């Protein structure tokens, strides 16, 4: 396994450094959102009640949109 070294040399780059370090947190947050939407579609339940057809359809469309956006950036939550 090789090493990957990220260097941030100045105080002005601190936000870039934080973004690089928090990347996995973003991935986990998007994964959690996707799984919540998946649950609405799969089990037909939302906020402890039966989800409407419109809610299930919308949840499914949001999952597709998330994947399209990620794909546009060349990333996947499935990896």
Secondary structure, DSSP 4 states (H G I P E B T S, - for coil): ---------SGGGHHHHHHHHTHHHHHHHHHHHHHHHHHHHHH-EETTEEPPHHHHHHHHHHHHHHHHHHHHTT--S--
